[in-house]
Amino acid sequence: MTTSKLLIVTPVAPPSPTGQSIILERLFESWSTKNYCFLVTQESSSSANEKATVPIYSLISKNKTQKQYIKKSSAFFSKIKKKLSNALTFVFLLKKILFIIKKEKISILICSTGDPLTFPASAIICKLKKIPLILYIFDDYIYQWPQPFIRKLAKLIEKPCVKLSSDIIVQNEFLAKIYHERYHIQPIVIHNKLSRKMTVATPKTFEMPGDIPIKIVYTGSIYYVHYDAFLNLTSYIKQSEKKIELHIYTAQDEIQLKGIGITHENIFYHNYLPQDQIQAKLKQADLLFLPLSFLDENTNIVMTSAPGKMAEYMASGVPVLAHTPRDCFVNWYCKNYACALIADELSLSSLKQAFSILYSNPELLLQITINAIERVKIDFSSDSIDEKFKQILLKIPKHD
């Protein structure tokens, strides 16, 4: 694809079972493992890294000196321990990036969102070493941080990092609009592609199962940007006259999720599914659940969210239920292309209206799944996204 060697600085990397990790795995699935490597900034299990087929450098696990220093100093610097830790982490991050660039002969650096320190560290090193920098924005760099101090700091950091970058990649049109308005730039939209290991299915004709429960499936992580939507679905399942089962496939703690309230005799938790098993499980469902939070405090992050599972859901041939607020990318996309059932209010009546289509309008349901499959071919196909990514790299001027 390219003779350039890439370093991807990211909080998580394959084979970690997180959305961002899976997206990166799919983006590079056609690449030779000799042409890229990862620097992971969040703590990851050594067993996961051992399973990786590409070099993964870790900031945390190798950073024993920093951990020991902070531990010894904590008795004396209890009030400034966190600031000291962040400062030392930033220094170690700079040194680590420099080390990898030299060792791996890196020619392009891609820095993804998810850690407040990686943008400035990557920008500084790329400026110093005259290496092109690509910012890969999964979530709005400023508003993904709930802490007010970090958010203010991110506002100061982001602009110079954007100016120093060769290109900005975003996941969807909503993020592109935000960064265009914020910095008068034209970010490149690369949707989260469908894996080459997955096929585009034939649309599934839904038939009311009689006494058999309707089977809803959800795959992936569940965290604060999902909780209220899941709780609303849980309430609907409890009061529904028709029997509905929700099957959740996740790596997260079942006890924790039940403690939040996502629990009922018809809600079943299963282990996280490897990527090569997901599509078969999706095809067994009657409906696929795609939730996002309706809470005001989550508006900025939800508005631009593009779940990695969106492409595989739409390609499954099974109808998707998008339970999301109106002013967000997922809702806009699903409405604009009529490719999912929509429940865009946090209410039982909104879900009831969506389920009524499932029960009574098989023609509309079939058309929705046909539309979803067509959009996968247009926006999420491996060939088109691989070519777009290739062209981004080819047009980057090589620094002397």
Wavefront OBJ file of the C-alpha trace (Angstrom):
o trace
v 0.000 0.000 0.000
v 2.773 2.414 0.943
v 6.467 2.295 1.729
v 6.015 4.733 4.616
v 6.221 3.293 8.105
v 3.586 4.561 10.510
v 3.501 4.982 14.260
v -0.029 5.128 15.670
v -0.216 6.733 19.117
v -3.446 5.578 20.729
v -4.941 4.796 24.155
v -5.760 1.244 23.024
v -4.703 -1.060 20.210
v -5.699 -4.425 18.764
v -6.525 -6.973 20.052
v -8.091 -4.977 22.913
v -11.915 -5.457 22.846
v -12.763 -1.748 22.597
v -14.418 0.214 19.815
v -11.395 2.366 18.974
v -9.099 -0.642 18.953
v -11.398 -2.563 16.608
v -11.669 0.425 14.256
v -7.872 0.675 14.041
v -7.552 -3.066 13.502
v -9.912 -2.879 10.531
v -8.215 0.187 9.088
v -4.882 -1.638 8.937
v -6.101 -5.181 8.261
v -4.735 -5.158 4.683
v -1.360 -3.748 5.678
v 1.874 -5.609 6.155
v 2.729 -5.642 9.855
v 6.187 -4.393 8.880
v 4.734 -1.029 7.855
v 3.211 0.175 11.118
v 3.339 -0.121 14.896
v 1.420 1.156 17.924
v 2.272 3.124 21.040
v -0.432 2.434 23.638
v -0.849 5.020 26.400
v -3.388 3.241 28.600
v -2.528 0.245 30.714
v -3.144 -2.984 28.832
v -2.683 -6.618 29.716
v 0.583 -8.198 28.664
v -1.335 -11.257 27.447
v -3.330 -9.098 25.020
v -0.152 -7.504 23.675
v 1.434 -10.930 23.262
v -1.444 -11.928 20.961
v -0.872 -8.906 18.747
v 0.531 -9.507 15.281
v 2.042 -6.017 15.034
v 4.627 -4.340 17.309
v 2.956 -2.672 20.300
v 4.928 -0.376 22.571
v 3.410 0.461 25.943
v 3.855 3.710 27.836
v 2.501 2.318 31.114
v 3.883 -1.175 31.563
v 7.429 -0.129 30.733
v 7.215 3.015 32.818
v 8.225 1.403 36.117
v 10.639 4.168 37.072
v 7.869 6.755 36.983
v 5.497 4.559 39.007
v 8.109 3.873 41.674
v 9.071 7.541 41.921
v 5.480 8.661 42.315
v 4.833 5.984 44.937
v 7.857 7.009 47.016
v 7.077 10.699 46.636
v 3.391 10.460 47.502
v 3.927 10.928 51.235
v 5.712 14.223 50.608
v 3.759 15.511 47.643
v 0.227 14.319 48.358
v -1.347 17.571 47.139
v 0.634 17.745 43.918
v 1.027 14.018 43.254
v -1.373 14.003 40.326
v 0.233 17.040 38.675
v 3.665 15.524 39.198
v 2.478 12.256 37.718
v 1.070 13.999 34.626
v 4.275 15.990 34.134
v 6.431 12.883 34.394
v 4.085 10.951 32.118
v 4.392 13.694 29.499
v 8.193 13.543 29.669
v 8.179 9.751 29.388
v 5.739 10.002 26.476
v 8.051 12.381 24.597
v 11.014 10.082 25.193
v 9.034 7.015 24.171
v 7.873 8.535 20.886
v 11.437 9.606 20.080
v 12.722 6.126 20.878
v 10.171 4.414 18.614
v 10.749 6.848 15.739
v 14.453 6.092 15.818
v 14.133 2.336 16.321
v 11.348 1.724 13.791
v 12.440 4.415 11.292
v 9.005 6.047 11.403
v 8.111 8.389 8.528
v 4.510 9.352 9.476
v 2.912 9.638 12.919
v -0.835 9.205 13.466
v -2.150 10.392 16.824
v -5.680 9.432 17.866
v -7.875 11.012 20.518
v -8.502 9.424 23.906
v -5.602 10.757 25.986
v -5.116 14.497 26.659
v -1.312 14.267 26.562
v -0.824 12.536 23.217
v -1.777 15.458 20.943
v 0.802 17.928 22.313
v 3.492 15.257 22.704
v 3.029 14.036 19.134
v 2.961 17.583 17.753
v 6.174 18.545 19.569
v 8.070 15.475 18.391
v 6.817 15.735 14.807
v 7.880 19.386 14.696
v 11.274 18.500 16.160
v 11.907 15.512 13.878
v 10.166 17.013 10.817
v 7.780 14.077 10.526
v 4.242 14.534 9.126
v 1.517 14.357 11.776
v -2.026 13.111 11.149
v -4.605 13.711 13.874
v -7.223 10.942 13.944
v -10.204 12.329 15.837
v -12.591 9.701 17.175
v -14.278 12.121 19.592
v -14.145 15.892 19.948
v -10.760 16.432 21.617
v -12.097 19.259 23.777
v -15.464 17.920 24.898
v -14.569 14.281 25.474
v -13.194 15.255 28.884
v -15.792 15.630 31.668
v -13.281 17.374 33.975
v -13.517 21.201 33.553
v -9.757 21.743 34.030
v -8.774 19.197 31.371
v -11.386 20.615 29.009
v -9.957 24.134 29.407
v -6.455 22.802 28.872
v -7.585 20.906 25.767
v -8.968 24.139 24.292
v -5.513 25.703 24.594
v -3.689 22.638 23.280
v -5.830 21.682 20.306
v -5.368 24.720 18.039
v -1.547 24.602 17.741
v -1.702 20.826 17.288
v -4.180 21.215 14.435
v -1.950 23.856 12.812
v 1.070 21.551 12.988
v -0.763 18.572 11.484
v -0.619 17.563 7.828
v -4.173 16.214 7.870
v -7.153 15.734 10.162
v -9.204 12.533 9.927
v -12.653 12.435 11.529
v -15.208 9.644 11.801
v -18.274 11.415 10.492
v -19.836 14.501 8.963
v -20.807 16.023 12.325
v -17.198 16.030 13.535
v -16.068 17.412 10.179
v -18.502 20.319 10.503
v -17.362 21.111 14.051
v -13.676 21.213 13.118
v -14.390 23.185 9.961
v -16.256 25.830 11.950
v -13.695 25.831 14.758
v -10.519 26.119 12.657
v -11.666 26.794 9.054
v -10.162 23.520 7.847
v -11.517 20.664 5.738
v -11.164 17.427 7.734
v -11.315 14.150 5.843
v -14.226 11.889 6.771
v -13.355 8.212 7.057
v -16.294 6.219 8.365
v -15.634 3.191 10.550
v -15.292 0.526 7.922
v -16.715 -2.961 7.729
v -14.049 -5.603 8.225
v -12.970 -7.566 5.166
v -13.731 -10.678 7.203
v -17.422 -9.721 7.236
v -19.837 -10.032 4.355
v -22.816 -7.906 3.407
v -25.835 -10.089 4.134
v -29.165 -10.558 2.402
v -31.917 -8.545 4.137
v -33.788 -10.611 6.696
v -37.563 -10.813 6.380
v -39.019 -10.406 9.844
v -41.881 -12.641 10.902
v -43.664 -12.344 14.216
v -42.297 -15.257 16.236
v -45.596 -16.177 17.904
v -44.858 -17.467 21.391
v -41.088 -17.267 20.806
v -39.526 -14.121 22.353
v -38.299 -11.329 20.103
v -34.513 -11.409 20.328
v -32.609 -8.116 20.590
v -28.799 -8.241 20.445
v -26.202 -5.706 21.565
v -22.441 -6.190 21.172
v -19.603 -4.159 22.673
v -18.816 -1.837 25.553
v -21.468 -0.197 27.732
v -20.582 2.988 29.607
v -22.032 6.356 30.637
v -23.011 7.377 27.091
v -25.324 4.329 26.955
v -26.761 3.879 30.442
v -30.005 5.865 30.225
v -30.933 4.404 26.826
v -30.350 0.881 28.157
v -32.411 1.625 31.253
v -35.277 2.844 29.088
v -35.169 -0.342 27.012
v -35.068 -2.357 30.244
v -38.232 -0.597 31.424
v -39.908 -1.294 28.091
v -39.017 -5.000 28.267
v -40.508 -5.191 31.765
v -43.867 -3.719 30.737
v -44.153 -5.151 27.209
v -47.076 -7.475 26.544
v -44.987 -9.318 23.981
v -42.016 -11.225 25.325
v -38.725 -9.545 24.452
v -35.223 -10.805 25.214
v -32.125 -8.621 25.268
v -28.814 -10.437 24.759
v -25.728 -8.389 25.657
v -22.274 -9.503 24.486
v -19.657 -7.487 26.342
v -16.314 -7.741 28.120
v -17.619 -5.614 30.982
v -18.580 -6.730 34.450
v -22.113 -8.128 34.542
v -22.533 -7.305 38.243
v -21.659 -3.654 37.636
v -24.145 -3.320 34.770
v -26.874 -5.041 36.763
v -26.121 -2.663 39.626
v -26.883 0.258 37.324
v -30.296 -1.274 36.676
v -29.811 -3.122 33.384
v -31.318 -6.299 34.749
v -34.413 -8.447 34.202
v -35.211 -12.126 33.789
v -35.270 -11.560 30.008
v -31.910 -9.755 29.868
v -29.000 -12.126 29.320
v -25.287 -11.352 29.568
v -22.730 -13.198 27.453
v -18.965 -13.053 27.075
v -17.392 -10.648 24.608
v -17.433 -12.044 21.076
v -14.262 -12.205 18.958
v -14.608 -10.292 15.701
v -14.816 -13.442 13.593
v -17.880 -14.621 15.547
v -19.888 -11.399 15.735
v -21.592 -11.491 12.357
v -23.039 -14.979 12.838
v -24.499 -13.915 16.190
v -25.990 -10.722 14.731
v -27.782 -12.681 12.009
v -29.569 -14.749 14.663
v -31.223 -11.637 16.100
v -34.576 -10.080 15.273
v -33.358 -6.585 16.133
v -29.993 -4.914 16.862
v -29.796 -2.230 19.543
v -27.805 0.967 18.873
v -28.126 3.288 21.919
v -26.692 6.682 22.901
v -27.356 8.861 25.932
v -30.074 11.528 26.061
v -28.652 13.313 29.121
v -27.646 16.972 28.751
v -24.198 16.423 30.262
v -23.387 13.943 27.488
v -24.637 16.070 24.583
v -21.262 17.178 23.208
v -19.769 13.687 23.114
v -22.943 11.949 21.875
v -23.539 14.493 19.106
v -20.414 13.396 17.213
v -20.271 9.767 18.312
v -19.946 7.148 15.558
v -20.077 3.676 17.139
v -17.691 1.220 15.539
v -20.432 -1.415 15.501
v -22.610 0.667 13.170
v -21.234 -0.831 9.945
v -21.480 -4.459 11.082
v -25.023 -3.893 12.347
v -26.119 -2.351 9.050
v -24.437 -5.088 7.003
v -26.089 -7.913 8.961
v -29.417 -7.862 7.121
v -31.143 -7.491 10.509
v -33.055 -4.272 11.318
v -31.352 -1.798 13.648
v -33.081 0.124 16.434
v -31.313 3.474 16.938
v -32.316 4.743 20.386
v -30.508 8.083 20.300
v -31.267 11.796 20.706
v -32.244 13.774 17.624
v -29.237 16.085 17.452
v -26.492 13.538 16.843
v -24.720 11.909 13.912
v -26.274 8.457 14.372
v -29.817 9.832 14.393
v -29.136 12.111 11.406
v -27.581 9.307 9.381
v -30.289 6.736 10.139
v -33.091 9.212 9.395
v -31.459 10.730 6.333
v -30.976 7.343 4.684
v -33.975 5.579 6.291
v -31.717 2.724 7.383
v -32.907 2.027 10.951
v -35.902 2.124 13.231
v -35.773 5.366 15.212
v -36.642 5.969 18.865
v -35.349 9.490 19.486
v -37.005 10.286 22.789
v -36.127 8.868 26.189
v -39.610 7.497 26.743
v -41.491 4.229 26.606
v -43.850 5.685 23.996
v -40.936 6.349 21.636
v -39.811 2.726 21.907
v -43.408 1.538 21.576
v -43.747 3.395 18.282
v -40.565 1.795 16.924
v -41.643 -1.678 18.018
v -45.046 -1.186 16.402
v -43.287 -1.031 13.022
v -41.439 -4.223 13.901
v -44.735 -5.932 14.701
v -46.989 -4.587 11.967
v -45.070 -3.312 8.936
v -42.788 -6.002 7.457
v -42.575 -4.177 4.104
v -41.163 -1.026 5.701
v -38.858 -3.115 7.872
v -37.486 -4.905 4.813
v -36.915 -1.594 3.015
v -35.030 -0.246 6.034
v -32.636 -3.209 5.986
v -32.182 -2.891 2.204
v -31.324 0.792 2.654
v -28.846 -0.070 5.407
v -27.038 -2.565 3.197
v -26.811 -0.034 0.360
v -25.302 2.564 2.701
v -22.695 0.067 3.883
v -21.568 -0.376 0.286
v -21.340 3.399 -0.178
v -19.895 4.662 3.124
v -18.405 1.711 5.005
v -16.927 -0.643 2.404
v -13.343 -1.807 2.858
v -12.267 -1.035 -0.702
v -13.430 2.592 -0.725
v -12.095 3.393 2.751
v -8.754 1.684 2.115
v -8.343 3.717 -1.064
v -9.252 6.978 0.686
v -6.744 6.285 3.467
v -4.073 5.403 0.916
v -4.613 8.699 -0.914
v -4.274 10.645 2.347
v -0.848 9.118 2.927
v 0.305 9.526 -0.667
v -0.425 13.250 -0.794
v 1.403 14.067 2.441
v 4.601 15.962 1.595
v 7.670 14.150 2.843
v 9.816 16.357 5.071
v 13.534 16.592 4.523
l 1 2 3 4 5 6 7 8 9 10 11 12 13 14 15 16 17 18 19 20 21 22 23 24 25 26 27 28 29 30 31 32 33 34 35 36 37 38 39 40 41 42 43 44 45 46 47 48 49 50 51 52 53 54 55 56 57 58 59 60 61 62 63 64 65 66 67 68 69 70 71 72 73 74 75 76 77 78 79 80 81 82 83 84 85 86 87 88 89 90 91 92 93 94 95 96 97 98 99 100 101 102 103 104 105 106 107 108 109 110 111 112 113 114 115 116 117 118 119 120 121 122 123 124 125 126 127 128 129 130 131 132 133 134 135 136 137 138 139 140 141 142 143 144 145 146 147 148 149 150 151 152 153 154 155 156 157 158 159 160 161 162 163 164 165 166 167 168 169 170 171 172 173 174 175 176 177 178 179 180 181 182 183 184 185 186 187 188 189 190 191 192 193 194 195 196 197 198 199 200 201 202 203 204 205 206 207 208 209 210 211 212 213 214 215 216 217 218 219 220 221 222 223 224 225 226 227 228 229 230 231 232 233 234 235 236 237 238 239 240 241 242 243 244 245 246 247 248 249 250 251 252 253 254 255 256 257 258 259 260 261 262 263 264 265 266 267 268 269 270 271 272 273 274 275 276 277 278 279 280 281 282 283 284 285 286 287 288 289 290 291 292 293 294 295 296 297 298 299 300 301 302 303 304 305 306 307 308 309 310 311 312 313 314 315 316 317 318 319 320 321 322 323 324 325 326 327 328 329 330 331 332 333 334 335 336 337 338 339 340 341 342 343 344 345 346 347 348 349 350 351 352 353 354 355 356 357 358 359 360 361 362 363 364 365 366 367 368 369 370 371 372 373 374 375 376 377 378 379 380 381 382 383 384 385 386 387 388 389 390 391 392 393 394 395 396 397 398 399 400
